[in-house]
Amino acid sequence: MQVQAVAREPAKSPELQGAPPGAPPLAVSGGVWSQNPAQRLLIVNGQVFNEGSELAPGVRLEEVKQHRAVLSWRGQRYAVPY
């Protein structure tokens, strides 16, 4: 009996949507992505934030990607462009 490996496509995560209803409004005016996570930042409401920061009560900056940032609020992840 010959066994043949079958390549499976990796599971895709669902596309992140915009802010969920009730999330605090944020004015994102820019961001910087770097291969070095310590150098990634997002400018929100005139202030500079690094990944892991709380941008507003209950809103956390999870990750800065190229041209968008991933935020979380009340257990819901969402993306905002910059």
PLY file of the C-alpha trace (Angstrom):
ply
format ascii 1.0
element vertex 82
property float x
property float y
property float z
element edge 81
property int vertex1
property int vertex2
end_header
0.00 0.00 0.00
1.34 3.38 -0.96
0.48 6.45 1.12
0.38 9.80 -0.57
0.45 13.10 1.28
-2.31 15.51 0.40
-1.66 19.22 0.86
-4.44 21.05 2.62
-5.00 24.74 2.32
-4.47 26.54 5.62
-7.65 27.66 7.32
-8.32 31.31 6.57
-9.35 33.58 9.37
-12.54 35.51 8.73
-12.03 38.95 7.26
-12.02 41.60 9.95
-14.80 44.13 9.61
-15.00 47.75 10.69
-15.81 48.89 14.20
-18.64 46.98 15.89
-21.77 48.91 16.90
-21.22 50.88 20.09
-17.41 50.95 19.88
-15.92 54.31 20.83
-15.21 56.52 17.80
-11.52 56.94 17.03
-9.79 59.41 14.71
-6.91 57.44 13.17
-4.59 59.85 11.36
-1.62 57.61 10.56
0.50 54.66 11.42
3.91 53.09 10.95
4.52 49.43 10.19
7.94 47.87 10.66
9.29 44.34 10.60
10.34 45.09 14.17
7.13 44.98 16.27
8.63 47.39 18.82
8.71 50.11 16.15
5.09 49.77 15.01
2.77 52.60 16.03
-0.62 54.12 15.37
-1.66 57.76 15.70
-5.12 58.02 17.22
-6.86 61.19 18.38
-3.53 63.03 18.05
-1.60 60.60 20.29
0.97 57.92 19.39
0.32 54.33 20.55
2.32 51.10 20.34
0.86 47.61 19.95
-0.81 46.46 23.16
-1.87 49.98 24.18
-5.37 50.97 25.23
-6.58 53.60 22.72
-9.85 54.42 24.49
-11.68 52.78 27.40
-11.85 49.09 26.46
-10.26 49.49 23.01
-6.89 47.73 22.62
-4.45 48.03 19.74
-3.64 44.40 18.99
-1.51 44.75 15.88
-0.34 47.31 13.37
-0.22 45.86 9.86
0.62 47.52 6.58
-2.16 50.05 5.88
-4.50 48.83 8.68
-4.56 48.20 12.40
-6.31 45.40 14.27
-8.19 46.55 17.37
-10.32 44.75 19.93
-13.30 45.96 21.89
-15.42 43.80 24.21
-13.96 40.63 22.74
-14.59 41.65 19.13
-11.65 42.15 16.78
-11.93 44.68 13.97
-9.68 46.48 11.51
-9.31 50.15 10.74
-7.37 51.56 7.79
-4.72 54.24 8.11
0 1
1 2
2 3
3 4
4 5
5 6
6 7
7 8
8 9
9 10
10 11
11 12
12 13
13 14
14 15
15 16
16 17
17 18
18 19
19 20
20 21
21 22
22 23
23 24
24 25
25 26
26 27
27 28
28 29
29 30
30 31
31 32
32 33
33 34
34 35
35 36
36 37
37 38
38 39
39 40
40 41
41 42
42 43
43 44
44 45
45 46
46 47
47 48
48 49
49 50
50 51
51 52
52 53
53 54
54 55
55 56
56 57
57 58
58 59
59 60
60 61
61 62
62 63
63 64
64 65
65 66
66 67
67 68
68 69
69 70
70 71
71 72
72 73
73 74
74 75
75 76
76 77
77 78
78 79
79 80
80 81
